[in-house]
Amino acid sequence: MASAYTDIQHGLLDITGLVEKDVEQANVNSGIGCVYCPHTTAAITVYSGVDPLGPLDINDTLKILVPTRTDFHHQCAPHRMLQVTSNPV
């Protein structure tokens, strides 16, 4: 089971290689896989990879939708902005 850690506040982390490695190590030939994220400050999304600059557009849009600010109603510092950012994804 793969785990991914990052210290970035805005951004996408490509976990494709981690998932492929886990499937290979499990010696799975067919079936269904599950990629799960139990955190409130992160989310899983699917990006086709057609244009390598696409993730930059996703990041820029999230920054517009959820600007860095400190006046959120919930006050669970330092994750206020991160909890809101993960929800549109």
N, C-alpha and C positions, 0 to 999 in steps of 0.2 A: 504494500500500500504506500503510495507516494505522498509526500508532504511537501508543500511549497511555502517558503517564508520570504517576505520582502519587507523592506523598510520604506518603500515608496508610498506616498499618500495619494497621489493621483497616478493612475497608469494601469496598463494591462500587462499581465504576466502570462506569457505563452507557456502552457503546461503540456502541450502536445507531446513533447519528447518524454516527459515523466509518465504520461499515461501509456504511450507506446511501449516504454521500457517495462512497466508493470504487466502489461498484457503479454509481452514476450516472455518475461520471467515466469508468468503463470502457465505458460505453454497452452494457451487457449486458442483453439482453432475456430470456434464459432460460439455465438451466444450474445448476450447483452451485457454491456458494462454500465456502471453508474459512477459518475463524477459528482461528488458531494462536497459542499462547503458549509460547515456548521457555524460560521461566524456572521455576526450582524454587521461587520465592517468590511465585508467582501462579498463578491458575487461571481457567478459563473456565467459567461456569455459565449456565444458561438460566433466566430468571425471567419468568413470564407477564405481569407488570405489572398483574394484576387489582386488587391492592390496593397503593397506593403505600407503605404501611407495611411490606409484606412484607420488603424489604431490611433493615429494622431488626431484624426477628426473625431473619433469617439471620445478621446481625452478632452479635447477642446470643448466639445458639446457638454460633457459632464461638468466642466469647470463653469460654464455659463449657467447650466441648470442649478447647480449647487455651488455658489461662490463661497470662498473662504470667508467666514464671518464668525462672530462670537455671540450673537444674540439669539441662538436657538432656544426653544422652550425647554428642551431636555438639557441637562447640564452634566452629562457624563464625560467630563474632560478626560483625555484629549480626543475622544472619538466622536464628538458631536457632528462634525461635518462628514466624517467617514460613514456613519450609520445612515445618513440621508443619501449620500452619494451611491451606496450600493443598492438602494431600492429601485431607481429607474432602470437599472440593468436587468 
